[in-house]
Amino acid sequence: MTGRVIVVGSVNIDLVVSAPRLPQPGETVTGGRFAQHDGGKGGNQAVAAARLGAPTTLVAAIGGDAFGERGRTALESDGVVSGELVVDPAEPTGVALVLVDAAGENMISVAPGANAALTPAHVRTALERLAPAAGDVVLAGHEIPTATVREALRLGRAAGARTILNPAPADGIDRSVFGLADVVTPNRAELAMLATAEGRRIGRRGPVPADPVAAARTLLERNAEGDGADAVLVTLGSAGAVLVRRDGDPIEIPAPTVKAVDSVGAGDALNGALAACLAEGLSLEEAARRAVVAAALSVTKPGARGGLPTREELERFLAAG
């Protein structure tokens, strides 16, 4: 029996310039192509889960503007339930300025707008209506206020749902937040930030280990209150990911080789697919393996959502592998 995916996160419109290379500070690079895409990590992750067949609802905030209406329409067209979108007429819908080079690498700057106005009270009201339960998955990203993320994870865990934290960006997140997650999904940079903050908090000396497994284990340690993540899935770009659990050896998950066009949204593809697979009842290891493949497929087309695979596309790729 398939559970639901409840995503708590952001909605943005991505304004994208694809250029031969990324500029250095103070440099102008010409010859790029402009495109406008629907985005925001929360919206992308919700679409990623919905395309894989999971019943998916997004809890987020948009502005009372044309971008907000565009964002809602795009979500609904991909099967995401949008009834828990908060409309804030005093704020614009979030906007991301994205630069992408010829190799698919990117730089992103975000003006959060209405995303910053999503409060813990909004989340409490939404989750009270949605009534998450065992079998459901609550996935929270950090392009919204930290207190709101914490409340989403707290309520999800209290209801018996699986909880996933995508700590992107990672600044401001501590054990009181990631300790409420069954799975934390940082990339290398985010993991280093989380592990460094934890080391300083408990007085640990020395640099953060370069080994992602060693760094991930610092997030699994429980404090006196019993807070600590249960598993960390560290994303490694084109190398795939490594799954570090409280019990058992780490599991390296290689990514399939694909031709990268645009890496924007790869992390969102992984998180949405991970949530969808867990809601379907798959084990964490199997869900992580399928999520890595979904992330690889997502970079083969432009736009944060352009390459997010459908269930049929993912199954076809896995069958051919």
N, C-alpha and C positions, 0 to 999 in steps of 0.2 A: 504494500500500500504506500502510495507516494504522499509525503508530507508537503507542507507549504514552505516557500522561501519568503521571508519578510526582510527586506533590505531597508536599512535606515542610513540615509546618506544624502548626497548632493545631486543637484541637477544643474548642468551648465550648458551653454552653447559654446562650441569650440570654433574659434576663428584661426584657421590653419594656413601657414605659408610653408610650402615645400620648396626648398632651395638646394643648390648643389652641395653646400656645406653650412654648418652652423657658424654664426658670427662670433668673433671674440669680443670682449667688453669694449665698447666704444667704436666698433666696426660696423659698417653697413654692407650687407651682401645683397646684390641685386639679382634679377633673373628668376625670382621665385614665382610660384603659382599659388593663387588664393582659393580656399574652399571653406565652406561653413558646414559644420557637422553638429549633430546632437551629441551631448556628452555629459560630463559630471560622473565621478566614480560611482556614485549610488545609482544613477540612471543606467550607466553602462553595465554594472553588475546585475541589475534587475533584468535588463534585456538579455544578458548572457544566460541567466538562469531560465528565463521564459522561453528562449529559443530552444533550449534543451528539454522542454516539456514540463518544467516544474510550475505549478500554480504559484504566481509571484505577485507580491504587493510591494510597492515602494512608499516608504514614509519619508517625505522630504518637503522642502519649501521652495516656492517659485515666486517671482514678482508678478504684479498685475500688469504685465506688459506683453508685447508681441512675442518676445523670446519665451516667456512663460507658457503661453498658449501653444507655441510651436513644440516646446518640450513635452507638454502633456499629450498632444496629439501623436508625437513620435512614440512615446511610451505605449500608449494604447494600441497603436498600429502593430506593435510587437507582442501584444498580449499581456502587458503588465497592467495590473489593476492600479488605477491612479486615484482612487477615492480618498486616500489619506494624504494627498498633496495639500499642503497649507499654502494659501495665496496671501502674500504680504504686499499690500498696495503701496507701502512706504519704501520698499526696497526693489531694486532691479533684480531680474534673474541673473544668476551667476554667469560669468564669462571667463573662458580660458583662452589665452593667447598661446598658440602652439607653433613652434618651429621644428621642421623635420628635414633631415639631410638626405642625401642620395642613398645612404646605407640604412636608412630607417631609424637612425638615432634621433632623439628629440629633446627639446627644452620647452618647459611649460611655465607660464605665470598665470595665476588665477586671481580674479576679483570676485570674492565669494557672494557679495550681494545678499539675496534672501537666504542663502545657505547658512549664513552666520546668525540668522534670526530663528533657526529651528531650535526650540527649547526642550528641556526635559519634560515640561508640562505637555507639550505637543506630543511627545513620544508616549507618555503615560496614557493620554487620551486615545491615541491611535491603537496602542497595544491592548488597551482595555476592550476596544471594539473588536479587534482581530482575535483576541484570546488565544495566543500561541500555546501550544501544548507539546507533549512528547511526540517526536516524529517530525516536528517543524524545525526549521533552521532560521535563526536570527543572525543576519550578517550586517555588521556596522563598519563604515569607513570613517576617516578622520578629516574629511573636508567640511565638517560641521563642528560645533563647539564640543570640547572634550567632555563637559558635564552631560551633554546630550548623548554622546557615545556611551559613557558609563551607565546612564540610565537604561539605554536600550539593552546593553549586555546584562545588566542586573535583572531587569524584568524578564528577559528571555530565559536566563538561567533559573530564576525563581519559578517560572512556568514549566520547567522541564524540557525546554527546547534546546537543541544544540546551538552553541554560539560561536561565531567567527568574528575576529577583529582583523581588519585590514588597516595597519597603522601607517597610512599614507595621507599626509605627512606624519612623521613619528614624533616631532617635537611636542612636548607637553604631556606625553603619555607615560604613566608610571604603573607600578604593580597594582594599584587600586583599580586601574582600567584593564590592563591586559590579563590580570589575574582572574577576571570574570569570563575569559574566553576559553572555550574548549580547544580552539585552534587559533593561533596567531600567524599571519601570513606576510612577514616583512620581506623586502628585498635586502640585498647586502648592506646598502647604506642605511636603511631604516633599522636593520638589526644592530648595526654598530652603534647607532644613536641610542636605541633602547638599552643595549647591554652596557654602554658607557654610563648612562644615567643610573642604572641599577648598581654598578660598581661603586660609583661615587656615593650613592645613598647609604650603602652598607659598609663604606669605608674600605673597600677593596683597593689595593694599590696596583699599579702597573697598567699597561695599555690593554685595550680590549683584544682578545685573541683574534688573529687574522682568520683562523679556522671558523667557518660559520657554525659548525656543529658545537664547538666549545662555547661560542657566544650564545647560541640558542639555548644551551643548557642553563645559562644564568636566568633565563626567563621561566624555566620549569621549576626552579627552587621555590619552595613554599616558605612564607614568612610566619611569624607567630600567629597571625590571624588566619593562616591557611590559604592565603592568596598566592596563586601561581598558575601560569598557563598549563594546560594538559599536553599540548603538542604545539610544535612550531614547524611550519612549512616555509622554508626559506627559498625564495625564488632567485634563480641564478641566470636570468636572461636566456640566451640561446643554449646554455648548458643544461637547462631544465630546472630542477629543484632538489632539495634534500629535506626529508621528513625526519624530524627529531622528536621522539616521544618520551614520556616519562619512563616507560618501561620498554625494554627492547633496544636493539641496535639501530642506529640511524639508517635510513633507506635512501640511497641515491636514485633519483628518477631522471634519466636523460630525456631531453626533448628530441623529437624527430627533426630531421633536417628539412628546412623549407626555404623558399626564396623570400626574404624579408622585404616588404614594401614600406610598411609603416608600423613601428612598434608601439605607437600610442594605443593604450587600451589593452595591452597584453596582460597586465596584472589584473585588470578588471575581468577579462575573460576567464582567467584562472580562478578568481574568487567566486564569480557567479557560477562557474561550472562545478567548483568544489561544493558550494552550497546545494546546487541542484542534485548532485550525485549523493550527497549525504541525506538529503530529503527523500531520495528514492530508496534509501536503505542500504546503500553500498558501504563497505568498510572504509575507514579513513584512508588506508593505503590505496585501495582501488579507486576511490574518489580522487585522491591526489594524482594518481597516474593519468586518469582521464582528464583532469583539469589541466595538467601540463600539455597534453596533446591539444586541448581546446585553445590554450594560450598560443601555441605554435601556429595553429591554423589562423588565429586572429591577425597575425602580422602579415599575412599574404595579400591583404587588400587595404586600401587607404581608409582612414577615418577610424575613430575609436570604436565605432559599432559596425563599420563596413564588413569586417572579416569575422565577426562573432559567429561561430558555426551553429547551424541548426542541429537537431538531434540526428537527422538523416545524414548530414554531412559528416558529423563526428563518427557515426557508426560505420559509414562507408570508408572513411580514412582508416579506422582501426581494423576493419576487415581486410583492407588491402595491404596493411603493414606486415 
